[in-house]
Amino acid sequence: MNAAPPGERFAASPTTEKPVARRSLAASRLASFLLGASGLLALLALWWIGTDLLAAPTSFARRFSPGGAFASLVELLTSSDLPIHVYVSLKRILVGLALALVVGVPTGLAVGGVTWLETATTPAFQFLRMISPLSWMPLAVMAFGVGDKPVYFLLAFAAVWPILLSTASGVRQLDPRWLQLARSLAATRRETLWRIVIPGVVGHVLTGVRLAIGILWIVLVPCEMLGVSAGLGYFILDTRDRLAYSELMATVLLIGVLGYLLDALARALCKRWS
């Protein structure tokens, strides 16, 4: 019995391909991590150069150095009420996002599924979407008073548009053959909605959620300067009033870290459902 050539035996072996693919994937991930880490280190180095090397010893910029910011961040997280402010801000983000989902997803399903409704609402939605949520701050205070309610309204208003438009886009991109199959099987509208439409647009909704989280995190801080007594925006104003500049930079640093983690969570959900 003739044996196969060595090259053919090696090429046909699946056990040798899997370790090579895994090593290649691990190397790619490591390279991506190192590149991302180098970018962050470069940003930190520029911060340090601008405040510690280029600034004069008596310069006001020295008060915002990274060394003082990191030291104040550790102190604030361990021996102050900063964790409470973080909790309050995250709760407001979740409430605003939930309100936007409650309004945006059903509206997006309707707009994406009904042609005449899309034509009738698109100009109005585009007009409202282009208005900065912060421009509604005086009206929000007049309508809801001082406290959490105007903040919830502003956050929901900021987040609803990417969710609504992404949901409508997902409905329009559904495979028509799925809908034809549902009709041929005599599926009711509710069955078509829950079995075909909603599962088909989940990825688009999560994409809208990711975009909304980025917008919310930017809008949150100025909204929390609107007569509230807790939150990261309030804490920044407090550090400014106390002239605690290293604590102010520590809070800004923490806002960036939390925003990055929220976006990473949203990215993971998008990959999971894509």
C-alpha distance (Angstrom), angle and dihedral (degrees) to the residues before:
residue distance angle dihedral
M1 . . .
N2 3.81 . .
A3 3.80 116.8 .
A4 3.78 119.8 -133.6
P5 3.80 117.3 -105.6
P6 3.81 113.3 -88.1
G7 3.82 92.4 -116.3
E8 3.82 91.8 55.7
R9 3.78 92.9 47.1
F10 3.81 91.1 52.6
A11 3.80 94.7 45.9
A12 3.78 92.3 51.0
S13 3.80 94.5 52.3
P14 3.85 110.7 101.5
T15 3.79 91.8 -170.4
T16 3.80 91.3 70.7
E17 3.79 94.7 48.6
K18 3.81 97.3 55.0
P19 3.85 97.2 56.7
V20 3.82 89.8 47.0
A21 3.81 91.4 50.8
R22 3.80 91.5 46.8
R23 3.80 92.4 49.7
S24 3.78 90.3 48.4
L25 3.82 91.6 50.3
A26 3.81 91.7 46.8
A27 3.81 91.0 49.2
S28 3.81 90.8 49.5
R29 3.79 91.8 50.4
L30 3.80 91.7 47.2
A31 3.80 91.0 50.0
S32 3.82 91.0 49.8
F33 3.81 90.9 48.9
L34 3.79 92.9 49.0
L35 3.81 92.1 48.2
G36 3.80 91.4 49.5
A37 3.80 91.7 46.9
S38 3.81 91.0 49.2
G39 3.79 89.8 53.5
L40 3.80 91.3 52.7
L41 3.79 91.5 46.7
A42 3.80 90.2 50.5
L43 3.81 89.8 52.0
L44 3.81 90.5 49.4
A45 3.80 90.3 48.3
L46 3.81 91.7 52.2
W47 3.81 89.4 50.1
W48 3.81 91.1 50.6
I49 3.81 93.4 45.7
G50 3.80 92.0 50.1
T51 3.82 96.0 49.2
D52 3.82 104.7 28.5
L53 3.81 107.5 27.7
L54 3.79 108.3 28.8
A55 3.81 98.1 32.9
A56 3.79 118.3 85.2
P57 3.83 117.1 -108.7
T58 3.81 91.1 -107.7
S59 3.81 94.9 39.6
F60 3.78 121.1 127.9
A61 3.82 88.9 -130.0
R62 3.81 90.5 69.5
R63 3.80 89.1 72.2
F64 3.81 88.9 68.0
S65 3.80 97.2 53.1
P66 3.83 119.1 140.4
G67 3.80 92.4 -122.7
G68 3.78 92.4 60.9
A69 3.81 92.0 40.7
F70 3.81 94.2 54.2
A71 3.81 92.1 45.2
S72 3.81 91.0 50.0
L73 3.81 91.2 46.4
V74 3.80 92.1 56.8
E75 3.79 90.6 46.9
L76 3.82 93.5 47.2
L77 3.79 93.6 49.3
T78 3.80 93.4 49.7
S79 3.78 105.9 34.5
S80 3.80 110.2 22.3
D81 3.79 141.6 59.6
L82 3.83 93.3 -99.2
P83 3.86 92.4 111.4
I84 3.82 87.8 59.2
H85 3.80 90.5 53.8
V86 3.82 89.5 49.1
Y87 3.81 90.4 51.7
V88 3.81 92.0 49.6
S89 3.81 92.4 49.4
L90 3.81 93.4 48.0
K91 3.80 90.0 48.7
R92 3.79 90.3 53.7
I93 3.80 90.2 49.3
L94 3.81 91.0 52.5
V95 3.80 93.4 46.8
G96 3.80 92.8 47.7
L97 3.80 91.3 46.9
A98 3.80 92.1 47.9
L99 3.80 91.5 51.5
A100 3.79 90.4 48.5
L101 3.82 90.8 50.9
V102 3.80 92.3 48.8
V103 3.81 90.6 53.3
G104 3.79 102.1 29.6
V105 3.81 103.3 47.6
P106 3.85 98.4 52.0
T107 3.80 91.3 41.2
G108 3.80 90.9 48.4
L109 3.80 91.4 49.8
A110 3.79 90.4 51.9
V111 3.80 95.1 44.6
G112 3.78 93.2 46.4
G113 3.79 94.0 47.0
V114 3.81 101.4 44.0
T115 3.79 115.7 58.8
W116 3.80 98.2 -161.5
L117 3.82 90.9 48.3
E118 3.79 90.8 53.0
T119 3.79 91.0 50.2
A120 3.81 91.6 48.7
T121 3.82 97.2 46.5
T122 3.81 104.0 36.4
P123 3.85 96.8 82.8
A124 3.81 92.3 47.0
F125 3.80 93.8 45.5
Q126 3.80 92.8 47.9
F127 3.80 89.9 48.8
L128 3.80 93.1 51.2
R129 3.80 93.1 42.0
M130 3.78 91.9 58.6
I131 3.82 92.9 55.8
S132 3.79 110.9 96.4
P133 3.82 110.9 -116.9
L134 3.79 89.0 -135.5
S135 3.81 90.5 62.7
W136 3.81 87.3 66.8
M137 3.81 92.7 59.4
P138 3.83 97.4 100.8
L139 3.80 91.8 46.0
A140 3.80 91.2 46.7
V141 3.80 91.1 54.3
M142 3.79 91.2 47.3
A143 3.81 91.7 50.0
F144 3.82 101.7 38.5
G145 3.79 104.7 20.1
V146 3.79 125.5 -134.4
G147 3.79 119.9 -36.9
D148 3.78 137.9 48.6
K149 3.81 98.7 -31.1
P150 3.82 97.5 73.0
V151 3.81 89.2 45.1
Y152 3.81 90.7 52.7
F153 3.80 90.4 48.9
L154 3.81 93.9 50.4
L155 3.79 93.1 46.3
A156 3.79 92.9 47.7
F157 3.81 90.8 47.7
A158 3.81 90.2 51.9
A159 3.81 94.8 47.3
V160 3.79 101.7 41.4
W161 3.80 97.4 74.4
P162 3.82 101.5 60.9
I163 3.81 89.7 44.0
L164 3.81 93.8 47.8
L165 3.80 95.3 45.8
S166 3.81 94.2 43.7
T167 3.80 91.1 50.1
A168 3.80 92.0 49.4
S169 3.80 90.3 48.4
G170 3.80 90.2 51.2
V171 3.81 91.5 52.8
R172 3.81 91.5 50.5
Q173 3.82 90.9 50.6
L174 3.80 95.8 52.6
D175 3.79 114.1 124.1
P176 3.84 106.0 -100.7
R177 3.80 89.5 -144.9
W178 3.80 90.0 67.5
L179 3.78 90.9 55.9
Q180 3.81 91.2 45.4
L181 3.78 89.7 51.5
A182 3.80 90.7 51.0
R183 3.81 90.8 51.4
S184 3.81 92.1 47.2
L185 3.81 89.1 53.5
A186 3.82 90.4 50.3
A187 3.79 92.5 -117.3
T188 3.78 115.5 175.8
R189 3.80 121.6 -122.0
R190 3.80 90.7 -103.7
E191 3.81 92.2 50.9
T192 3.81 91.1 47.7
L193 3.80 90.3 49.5
W194 3.80 96.5 48.8
R195 3.81 99.0 35.3
I196 3.81 102.2 38.2
V197 3.80 115.6 9.0
I198 3.81 101.7 44.9
P199 3.84 96.2 42.6
G200 3.80 88.2 47.0
V201 3.81 94.9 54.3
V202 3.82 99.9 40.8
G203 3.80 91.7 98.6
H204 3.80 91.6 51.4
V205 3.80 91.6 47.4
L206 3.82 90.5 52.6
T207 3.79 89.8 49.6
G208 3.79 88.1 53.8
V209 3.79 90.0 47.7
R210 3.79 90.9 53.6
L211 3.80 91.2 51.1
A212 3.81 89.9 45.8
I213 3.81 92.7 52.2
G214 3.80 90.6 55.1
I215 3.80 91.1 50.6
L216 3.81 92.7 44.5
W217 3.77 93.6 51.9
I218 3.81 90.5 52.7
V219 3.80 94.5 46.2
L220 3.82 94.7 42.7
V221 3.81 99.2 74.8
P222 3.84 97.5 54.1
C223 3.81 89.4 41.9
E224 3.80 89.8 55.9
M225 3.78 89.1 57.0
L226 3.81 86.3 67.5
G227 3.78 103.0 100.2
V228 3.81 98.9 -65.8
S229 3.79 125.7 134.4
A230 3.81 100.9 -143.4
G231 3.79 140.1 35.6
L232 3.79 137.4 78.8
G233 3.81 92.9 -77.2
Y234 3.80 90.5 52.7
F235 3.81 90.5 46.9
I236 3.82 91.1 53.3
L237 3.80 90.2 53.6
D238 3.80 89.3 48.0
T239 3.81 92.9 52.7
R240 3.79 90.1 48.2
D241 3.80 92.0 51.6
R242 3.83 90.4 48.6
L243 3.83 91.2 47.1
A244 3.82 87.7 -125.2
Y245 3.78 95.3 148.9
S246 3.79 97.4 167.4
E247 3.81 89.0 54.1
L248 3.80 89.5 48.5
M249 3.81 91.1 54.5
A250 3.80 90.1 44.8
T251 3.81 89.3 55.4
V252 3.80 91.4 48.0
L253 3.80 88.6 50.7
L254 3.79 91.2 50.0
I255 3.82 91.1 49.7
G256 3.79 89.1 55.1
V257 3.80 93.1 49.0
L258 3.81 93.7 47.9
G259 3.80 91.6 47.0
Y260 3.80 90.4 50.9
L261 3.81 91.4 50.6
L262 3.81 92.1 48.6
D263 3.79 90.6 51.0
A264 3.81 90.9 47.5
L265 3.80 89.7 52.9
A266 3.81 90.7 49.8
R267 3.82 90.6 48.7
A268 3.79 90.8 51.6
L269 3.81 91.2 51.2
C270 3.80 90.9 49.3
K271 3.80 91.4 51.7
R272 3.80 91.1 46.2
W273 3.82 93.6 54.7
S274 3.81 99.7 32.7
